Amino acid sequence: MNEKYEKKIQADVDAIFTLMAQRVDEKQMNLLHEAYNFAAYAHKDQLRKSGEPYISHPVAVARIVAEELELGANPVMAAFQHDVVEDCPYSIDEIRERFGDDVAFLVGVVTKQKKAQYDQSKQVDNFRQMLSSVQFDVRAILVKLADRLHNMRTLSSMRPDKQMKIASETDYFYAPLANRLGLYNVKTELENLSFRYRCPREYEQIEKQLAELQLSEKPDVDVFIAKTKEILEANDIDARIELRMRSPYSIWRKMQSKCCDFEHIDSKHYLRIIYKADGLQEEKKQSLHIYAVLSDCFKERPCSVVNYINAPKENGYQSFHVKFLNPKGQWEEVHISSERMIRNNRLGCTAERTEENLKAWLEKFRAVLKDIAYHTNEMDYMDGVTASFYHDNIMAFTPKGKCIVLPKYATALDFAFEIHTEVGLHAVYARINGKLSSVKTVLHRGDCVEIGTAEDAEPEAEWQNHVLTYKAKRSLGSFFTDRPKMEYKRCSCCHPLPGDEVVGFKNTEGQITLHKRNCLTAIRQASKQGDTIVAVDFKENEQFLFPVRVCIRGIDRHHLLSDVVACITEQQNLSISKLHTVTQDRIVETTVDFEVHSSNELKQAIDNIRRIKNVDEVARIDIE
C-alpha cells in the first residue's frame, strides 16, 4: 500500500477509535476493531477510481458516522461493512453471525439489491428499499447519507457522465432527504458539491464572486461585528459571533427563483450570535433579550423578524432571525441561536435521541412513505418523495389558528388539500389575510387562509400545475385519472363540438384527430390521405365542457349586458369565463367566453341571446 494512503487511512481509523472509546464499553470497542479488520481484509485487493485502497472509503464513511453524525457503535460498524456484501464474496448472514442482527440490518438496507428486472429503475428501487427502512430505524438512512457524502467529496476521480448521474441523484434525492431529517450541514454540502459537478463553470464563477465580495465587505462587516460585541458585553450577554457566507448553490438558487444576477441578490452572508442557556424557556428569554438590546442600537428592517424558536420548521430547525441596518446603510441578516439549537440544526433527528423525540420524526415519515407507496401507480414515486420532503417550508394558519406546514411557494390549493382532500376537491376561492384571492395564489409565511368551497365545484385540469405538495398532486392525479378521457384530439383550426358533423383522421400512432366536415384543412387532408379517414360518432358527455366564444352586436340600452349574462348563466346554467364589451356611438359589441357540452347547447345559447331586445346579431367566433 502507498505510504501516503496508509498514513491517511490509519489516521482516520485512530480518530474513530479515539472518539468511540469515549462513548462505548470495552466489548463494543472490540467489535469495532473486529469490524474494521474484517472490512480491511475483505477489500484488501480493491482500489477506488482515484487509485486509493478501497478500504479508505468505508473508513471515511465510518468517520463521518462517528464524528459528524455522532452515532453509536452499530452504525459505525455498519459503515465499515457497508460495501462488503455488495463488492466482496460475503453474505448478510456472515455479517449477522459476526456482528449481530442490528448491524446486519443496517448493512442490508444500504446494500444495493441485484435484480433481473427492476420495478421502475435500479436507482428508484434502491431509493425505495432505503426509505422503507424508516419503518424500523432511521440510522440506516444516516449511514447511506454518510456514504453519499464521502462519494461526493471524492467525485473528481469519476468520469464526467458518472459525475452527472451521481450529482443529479444527490441534488434530486439525497440533499432533500438530509434537509427533511434536519441535517443542515450535510444538506448544504451535498447541494453545493452537486452544483459543483453538474455546472462547474457557474459554480466557479459564483465562488469567485463570493470570495471577492467577502474581501471587499470585510471592513464594513468587521465594524458591525465589533459594535455588536460591544453592545452584548455592555449588557452582560455571553455570546460568540460567527460570519457565515452563503454557499454558491444557495446563491445560484436565489438567482434562479428571483430571475436576477449575482449583484442583485441580498443576504449573501449572515451573522450567527450563539449563546448558552439552560432549557427552552431560558433560550426564548435570552434570544428576545439579545434582539431587544440590538434593536435599541440598530435600525430593524420592517417585517424581517422570523421566530423559528416558537414555531420551528418541520425538520426541527430553531433560531431567531432578524435584519439590522449596518453603519454603511446595508441590511445585515442576524441569526440568534443557543448552543443547543446550533447542535440540533447540525444533527437534526439524531440530536436528541430519545424514544419520544424520534417517534415524532418517524411517524410523519412513515405515514407519507406508506401513502406514496400505495399510490405509486398514480404518480411517480420519486416525485412523491421530493414533493413531500424538499427544501424549506412555511407555516400558514386557518382562521381558528391551526398551523398548516407547507413547502415554500405552496399555494392556497396545497393548503386546502392539507386540511382535507374534500376541501381541495371542492375549493372555489381563498381569503388570504381577509383578502379574496384565487386558490392558485402562492402563500407566504404567517398567512391566515380561509378556503371557500361549493358542493358542485370540481377541480380544473390546470390546477395540477399550481400545487407542490404530494397530497395535492396525488389527490388531483386520482381525480383526473378516474374521470373519463377524451378519445379524440379536436383540431385547433375548427374546434368541433359534440353534435357537429365531424370526420376523423387516424395517424400512425393510432391517435384520432377530429375536424368539422366543412373544415378546409379536413377537405384538403381527405383529398390527399383518404385512407386515414375513420368514422366517428362524437357524442355529448356531461363530463366534458368545451370553451366557446360568441360575438354580440346591438343597440345599447340600460341592462342589455346584464340580460346577456342572465341568458347564459341563469337560463342555461353555463359558466362565463371572460366578457369584454365596447360601446361606440351607442352601438355595443360584446364578446363572451363560456363553456358548453355540445353544439346544440351552443346553438340554444345563441338563439336565446338573439331574442334579447336590441340584440342585432350573434355569431360564434374562434378563440385565439
KOLTOR-790938 format. One record per residue (C-alpha): x, y, z. Coordinates in steps of 0.02 Angstrom, whole numbers. Layout:
BEGIN
u, v, w
X, Y, Z $
...
***
This chain:
BEGIN
u, v, w
0, 0, 0 $
61, 176, -42 $
135, 253, 117 $
36, 415, 94 $
-128, 319, 84 $
-81, 207, 229 $
-47, 355, 343 $
-211, 439, 297 $
-314, 281, 325 $
-228, 246, 491 $
-257, 425, 549 $
-444, 408, 510 $
-455, 240, 598 $
-365, 307, 752 $
-482, 458, 757 $
-634, 344, 751 $
-573, 229, 890 $
-520, 376, 1000 $
-691, 456, 980 $
-790, 295, 1006 $
-689, 247, 1160 $
-772, 394, 1247 $
-947, 328, 1209 $
-945, 138, 1214 $
-887, -3, 1328 $
-742, -122, 1303 $
-848, -259, 1222 $
-913, -138, 1089 $
-737, -70, 1059 $
-676, -247, 1025 $
-818, -270, 899 $
-773, -104, 816 $
-592, -162, 794 $
-653, -328, 726 $
-773, -240, 605 $
-632, -133, 536 $
-513, -280, 521 $
-644, -385, 430 $
-682, -243, 308 $
-496, -212, 277 $
-470, -397, 238 $
-624, -407, 126 $
-571, -255, 22 $
-383, -290, 27 $
-361, -312, -160 $
-481, -174, -216 $
-443, 3, -272 $
-552, 156, -296 $
-558, 251, -462 $
-434, 375, -386 $
-306, 236, -357 $
-330, 236, -168 $
-354, 72, -75 $
-541, 38, -69 $
-542, 22, 121 $
-511, 211, 128 $
-694, 237, 79 $
-778, 131, 216 $
-659, 207, 343 $
-703, 384, 287 $
-889, 342, 295 $
-867, 270, 470 $
-779, 429, 524 $
-925, 536, 459 $
-1047, 424, 553 $
-946, 433, 714 $
-885, 613, 708 $
-1008, 717, 606 $
-1169, 622, 644 $
-1116, 564, 820 $
-1197, 393, 804 $
-1163, 237, 907 $
-1059, 80, 887 $
-1175, -20, 774 $
-1195, 114, 639 $
-1006, 139, 640 $
-981, -49, 618 $
-1110, -47, 478 $
-1015, 95, 395 $
-855, -8, 398 $
-952, -155, 322 $
-1072, -63, 204 $
-991, -121, 41 $
-932, -293, 96 $
-1087, -388, 38 $
-1106, -289, -124 $
-924, -293, -181 $
-848, -445, -95 $
-890, -632, -84 $
-979, -617, 85 $
-1163, -627, 132 $
-1277, -536, 253 $
-1287, -698, 353 $
-1099, -691, 381 $
-1114, -511, 440 $
-1255, -565, 556 $
-1153, -709, 627 $
-1002, -598, 662 $
-1085, -435, 719 $
-1267, -470, 760 $
-1440, -437, 688 $
-1435, -248, 706 $
-1275, -222, 607 $
-1336, -348, 476 $
-1499, -250, 458 $
-1407, -85, 433 $
-1288, -161, 305 $
-1433, -245, 215 $
-1525, -80, 192 $
-1376, 10, 112 $
-1329, -140, 3 $
-1396, -117, -175 $
-1507, -264, -222 $
-1466, -350, -387 $
-1623, -396, -486 $
-1654, -469, -658 $
-1791, -340, -681 $
-1821, -181, -581 $
-1996, -115, -539 $
-1955, 60, -605 $
-1766, 76, -620 $
-1615, 19, -522 $
-1595, 191, -444 $
-1778, 212, -393 $
-1790, 34, -325 $
-1636, 65, -218 $
-1711, 229, -154 $
-1872, 137, -108 $
-1776, 0, -19 $
-1681, 127, 84 $
-1833, 234, 127 $
-1933, 82, 180 $
-1804, 54, 317 $
-1876, 207, 405 $
-2021, 92, 454 $
-1897, 17, 576 $
-1749, 133, 604 $
-1682, 299, 539 $
-1499, 252, 566 $
-1485, 154, 402 $
-1528, 312, 303 $
-1397, 408, 402 $
-1264, 280, 356 $
-1317, 295, 174 $
-1308, 485, 183 $
-1132, 471, 255 $
-1088, 354, 110 $
-1157, 477, -17 $
-1069, 625, 68 $
-899, 542, 53 $
-934, 489, -127 $
-974, 670, -168 $
-817, 732, -80 $
-713, 617, -191 $
-814, 632, -353 $
-673, 715, -450 $
-598, 544, -493 $
-754, 489, -588 $
-792, 510, -774 $
-899, 663, -819 $
-1052, 555, -861 $
-1039, 467, -692 $
-1017, 635, -606 $
-1177, 697, -686 $
-1275, 541, -635 $
-1215, 542, -454 $
-1229, 732, -435 $
-1406, 731, -505 $
-1460, 592, -387 $
-1385, 692, -245 $
-1474, 854, -287 $
-1640, 770, -325 $
-1648, 646, -182 $
-1509, 643, -51 $
-1496, 830, -15 $
-1686, 848, 10 $
-1683, 694, 120 $
-1544, 768, 227 $
-1645, 929, 238 $
-1802, 835, 290 $
-1702, 750, 428 $
-1637, 918, 488 $
-1455, 883, 441 $
-1416, 1060, 381 $
-1228, 1039, 364 $
-1248, 878, 264 $
-1387, 953, 157 $
-1287, 1110, 117 $
-1128, 1015, 74 $
-1221, 890, -36 $
-1311, 1030, -131 $
-1150, 1125, -155 $
-1049, 976, -215 $
-1189, 925, -332 $
-1191, 1101, -408 $
-1001, 1099, -423 $
-1001, 941, -530 $
-1161, 974, -629 $
-1120, 1154, -676 $
-933, 1181, -645 $
-920, 1346, -739 $
-1067, 1425, -648 $
-1003, 1358, -483 $
-828, 1429, -508 $
-898, 1598, -562 $
-1009, 1616, -408 $
-871, 1551, -293 $
-752, 1683, -363 $
-883, 1820, -344 $
-917, 1768, -164 $
-730, 1771, -121 $
-710, 1945, -197 $
-866, 2007, -107 $
-809, 1938, 61 $
-644, 2031, 41 $
-725, 2195, -10 $
-859, 2188, 127 $
-741, 2136, 265 $
-705, 2312, 336 $
-890, 2355, 349 $
-939, 2184, 419 $
-797, 2194, 547 $
-863, 2363, 606 $
-1038, 2292, 628 $
-973, 2138, 720 $
-866, 2246, 835 $
-1014, 2358, 876 $
-1124, 2206, 907 $
-995, 2131, 1027 $
-984, 2297, 1118 $
-1174, 2301, 1141 $
-1181, 2121, 1203 $
-1038, 2147, 1325 $
-1116, 2308, 1391 $
-1272, 2207, 1431 $
-1175, 2062, 1512 $
-1225, 1941, 1374 $
-1100, 1800, 1349 $
-1110, 1756, 1164 $
-997, 1723, 1015 $
-1022, 1789, 838 $
-989, 1693, 677 $
-987, 1759, 499 $
-1063, 1632, 378 $
-1052, 1653, 189 $
-1193, 1578, 85 $
-1141, 1432, -24 $
-1129, 1450, -214 $
-1279, 1334, -231 $
-1384, 1440, -113 $
-1339, 1597, -212 $
-1375, 1511, -378 $
-1545, 1451, -317 $
-1591, 1628, -263 $
-1536, 1695, -432 $
-1649, 1568, -518 $
-1800, 1599, -409 $
-1786, 1790, -421 $
-1729, 1794, -603 $
-1585, 1910, -567 $
-1395, 1914, -569 $
-1269, 1895, -427 $
-1259, 2081, -389 $
-1445, 2093, -354 $
-1455, 1951, -228 $
-1463, 2009, -47 $
-1404, 1917, 110 $
-1250, 1837, 32 $
-1188, 1814, 209 $
-1266, 1811, 382 $
-1206, 1826, 561 $
-1237, 1698, 698 $
-1249, 1756, 878 $
-1231, 1599, 983 $
-1263, 1597, 1171 $
-1277, 1468, 1310 $
-1440, 1439, 1402 $
-1521, 1302, 1508 $
-1692, 1247, 1446 $
-1810, 1310, 1312 $
-1888, 1448, 1417 $
-1717, 1520, 1458 $
-1671, 1510, 1273 $
-1826, 1608, 1224 $
-1789, 1742, 1354 $
-1608, 1758, 1302 $
-1650, 1767, 1116 $
-1778, 1904, 1145 $
-1658, 1995, 1261 $
-1520, 1995, 1129 $
-1646, 2052, 998 $
-1706, 2191, 1113 $
-1535, 2263, 1154 $
-1479, 2257, 971 $
-1640, 2336, 907 $
-1610, 2480, 1030 $
-1447, 2519, 939 $
-1477, 2464, 759 $
-1623, 2505, 646 $
-1726, 2349, 614 $
-1791, 2308, 440 $
-1982, 2306, 448 $
-2060, 2131, 443 $
-1888, 2047, 447 $
-1914, 1952, 610 $
-1943, 1764, 591 $
-1961, 1671, 755 $
-1915, 1489, 721 $
-1896, 1459, 908 $
-2081, 1467, 948 $
-2127, 1396, 778 $
-1987, 1276, 722 $
-1977, 1213, 545 $
-2049, 1040, 519 $
-1873, 966, 518 $
-1841, 1041, 690 $
-1740, 1196, 641 $
-1742, 1331, 776 $
-1669, 1507, 778 $
-1723, 1689, 789 $
-1694, 1785, 626 $
-1692, 1974, 604 $
-1609, 2104, 491 $
-1521, 2261, 556 $
-1450, 2412, 463 $
-1261, 2421, 473 $
-1166, 2588, 479 $
-1143, 2583, 290 $
-1330, 2576, 258 $
-1339, 2391, 214 $
-1451, 2260, 293 $
-1362, 2128, 398 $
-1453, 1963, 423 $
-1431, 1901, 602 $
-1474, 1729, 671 $
-1488, 1720, 860 $
-1468, 1540, 921 $
-1421, 1442, 1076 $
-1280, 1314, 1076 $
-1413, 1178, 1085 $
-1502, 1246, 930 $
-1339, 1251, 832 $
-1301, 1071, 879 $
-1478, 1014, 841 $
-1479, 1105, 674 $
-1320, 1010, 630 $
-1375, 838, 690 $
-1562, 852, 652 $
-1663, 700, 701 $
-1510, 620, 784 $
-1478, 765, 903 $
-1589, 712, 1048 $
-1605, 525, 1028 $
-1744, 483, 1150 $
-1887, 369, 1102 $
-2011, 514, 1115 $
-1910, 634, 1008 $
-1876, 509, 869 $
-2056, 449, 870 $
-2123, 617, 807 $
-1995, 620, 666 $
-2030, 443, 610 $
-2220, 445, 619 $
-2238, 581, 485 $
-2104, 498, 380 $
-2189, 328, 389 $
-2364, 394, 350 $
-2307, 489, 197 $
-2199, 347, 129 $
-2341, 222, 154 $
-2461, 337, 60 $
-2334, 365, -80 $
-2302, 178, -97 $
-2490, 142, -104 $
-2521, 271, -240 $
-2364, 241, -345 $
-2467, 190, -497 $
-2549, 362, -496 $
-2391, 465, -489 $
-2204, 445, -496 $
-2131, 377, -333 $
-1983, 495, -329 $
-2090, 646, -372 $
-2198, 600, -223 $
-2049, 587, -107 $
-1967, 750, -160 $
-2133, 843, -157 $
-2154, 788, 24 $
-1977, 816, 88 $
-1898, 951, -19 $
-1817, 1110, 45 $
-1885, 1244, 161 $
-2062, 1258, 224 $
-2182, 1393, 281 $
-2317, 1399, 411 $
-2491, 1461, 367 $
-2642, 1463, 481 $
-2828, 1429, 475 $
-2945, 1564, 543 $
-2956, 1460, 703 $
-2767, 1466, 724 $
-2723, 1289, 668 $
-2547, 1284, 596 $
-2525, 1206, 422 $
-2346, 1170, 370 $
-2315, 1182, 182 $
-2166, 1189, 63 $
-2103, 1361, 14 $
-2200, 1426, -138 $
-2352, 1318, -97 $
-2521, 1386, -147 $
-2691, 1403, -66 $
-2735, 1242, -158 $
-2597, 1150, -66 $
-2666, 1223, 95 $
-2842, 1164, 50 $
-2787, 984, 17 $
-2683, 983, 176 $
-2840, 1025, 276 $
-2939, 885, 192 $
-2947, 805, 20 $
-3131, 854, 1 $
-3091, 1037, 40 $
-2963, 1036, -100 $
-3076, 949, -225 $
-3220, 1071, -194 $
-3117, 1231, -172 $
-3184, 1387, -259 $
-3088, 1534, -184 $
-2971, 1582, -42 $
-2969, 1727, 80 $
-2788, 1762, 122 $
-2771, 1879, 271 $
-2952, 1930, 237 $
-2923, 1970, 53 $
-3021, 1874, -81 $
-2893, 1779, -186 $
-2876, 1642, -315 $
-2844, 1467, -248 $
-2687, 1468, -357 $
-2611, 1611, -254 $
-2438, 1574, -181 $
-2438, 1583, 8 $
-2311, 1666, 124 $
-2256, 1628, 300 $
-2387, 1677, 427 $
-2533, 1695, 306 $
-2706, 1664, 378 $
-2802, 1566, 246 $
-2987, 1526, 230 $
-3044, 1411, 89 $
-3216, 1436, 13 $
-3298, 1279, -57 $
-3453, 1228, -154 $
-3528, 1054, -164 $
-3542, 1059, -353 $
-3369, 1132, -382 $
-3238, 1021, -464 $
-3050, 1038, -494 $
-2987, 1115, -654 $
-2854, 1022, -754 $
-2730, 1167, -741 $
-2731, 1154, -551 $
-2604, 1014, -569 $
-2479, 1149, -621 $
-2513, 1251, -465 $
-2481, 1129, -322 $
-2319, 1072, -239 $
-2368, 951, -102 $
-2377, 765, -129 $
-2552, 756, -56 $
-2621, 887, -176 $
-2534, 810, -327 $
-2594, 636, -283 $
-2773, 692, -250 $
-2785, 789, -413 $
-2700, 648, -507 $
-2826, 523, -439 $
-2972, 638, -482 $
-2921, 660, -663 $
-2869, 478, -682 $
-3042, 421, -629 $
-3130, 540, -747 $
-3171, 480, -923 $
-3043, 536, -1051 $
-3072, 611, -1221 $
-3042, 478, -1352 $
-3005, 606, -1485 $
-2900, 760, -1514 $
-3001, 909, -1576 $
-2925, 1004, -1721 $
-2865, 1177, -1669 $
-2922, 1260, -1831 $
-3107, 1218, -1823 $
-3140, 1167, -1641 $
-3278, 1037, -1670 $
-3409, 1010, -1535 $
-3512, 856, -1495 $
-3660, 858, -1612 $
-3564, 939, -1757 $
-3542, 843, -1918 $
-3364, 781, -1898 $
-3234, 674, -1984 $
-3087, 586, -1902 $
-2910, 556, -1964 $
-2802, 421, -1882 $
-2614, 449, -1878 $
-2478, 316, -1873 $
-2482, 312, -1682 $
-2668, 273, -1685 $
-2724, 444, -1621 $
-2882, 512, -1700 $
-2898, 698, -1738 $
-3073, 768, -1763 $
-3118, 904, -1890 $
-3282, 980, -1941 $
-3333, 910, -2110 $
-3332, 1085, -2186 $
-3158, 1122, -2120 $
-3040, 1169, -2262 $
-2897, 1075, -2178 $
-3006, 918, -2169 $
-3056, 934, -2351 $
-2876, 953, -2405 $
-2818, 806, -2297 $
-2960, 695, -2358 $
-2909, 726, -2538 $
-2728, 678, -2504 $
-2740, 548, -2364 $
-2912, 472, -2386 $
-2857, 304, -2316 $
-2831, 383, -2144 $
-3014, 435, -2128 $
-3113, 346, -1991 $
-3297, 355, -1946 $
-3326, 445, -1780 $
-3482, 471, -1675 $
-3439, 624, -1571 $
-3573, 616, -1435 $
-3609, 736, -1294 $
-3543, 686, -1122 $
-3592, 776, -963 $
-3413, 760, -900 $
-3340, 864, -1042 $
-3355, 1051, -1067 $
-3281, 1146, -1215 $
-3235, 1331, -1220 $
-3325, 1437, -1349 $
-3334, 1623, -1389 $
-3479, 1722, -1462 $
-3482, 1900, -1527 $
-3640, 2002, -1496 $
-3683, 2167, -1582 $
-3832, 2276, -1544 $
-3901, 2445, -1493 $
-3850, 2497, -1319 $
-3982, 2511, -1184 $
-3998, 2501, -996 $
-3974, 2321, -930 $
-3926, 2249, -1100 $
-3766, 2172, -1033 $
-3850, 2100, -878 $
-3984, 2021, -990 $
-3847, 1937, -1094 $
-3762, 1871, -938 $
-3926, 1807, -866 $
-3968, 1722, -1031 $
-3809, 1617, -1021 $
-3788, 1589, -834 $
-3968, 1581, -771 $
-4067, 1513, -919 $
-3938, 1382, -969 $
-3835, 1366, -810 $
-3671, 1391, -903 $
-3515, 1474, -832 $
-3442, 1632, -909 $
-3252, 1640, -902 $
-3224, 1806, -991 $
-3326, 1953, -1050 $
-3268, 2105, -1149 $
-3381, 2246, -1207 $
-3355, 2408, -1304 $
-3487, 2541, -1340 $
-3461, 2670, -1477 $
-3593, 2788, -1545 $
-3724, 2686, -1450 $
-3677, 2527, -1544 $
-3618, 2395, -1420 $
-3504, 2249, -1465 $
-3478, 2113, -1335 $
-3376, 1953, -1338 $
-3417, 1818, -1211 $
-3314, 1662, -1171 $
-3408, 1518, -1090 $
-3411, 1328, -1093 $
-3538, 1210, -1172 $
-3565, 1023, -1181 $
-3615, 1018, -1364 $
-3653, 1113, -1523 $
-3840, 1101, -1480 $
-3809, 1188, -1314 $
-3711, 1324, -1404 $
-3849, 1344, -1534 $
-3978, 1360, -1395 $
-3874, 1494, -1309 $
-3856, 1593, -1473 $
-4043, 1579, -1508 $
-4085, 1641, -1333 $
-3965, 1789, -1349 $
-4039, 1836, -1519 $
-4211, 1855, -1438 $
-4145, 1985, -1315 $
-4214, 2159, -1351 $
-4094, 2270, -1451 $
-3977, 2125, -1499 $
-3948, 2133, -1686 $
-3830, 1990, -1723 $
-3743, 1845, -1632 $
-3605, 1736, -1704 $
-3481, 1608, -1640 $
-3300, 1661, -1669 $
-3134, 1571, -1646 $
-3039, 1580, -1482 $
-2861, 1632, -1522 $
***
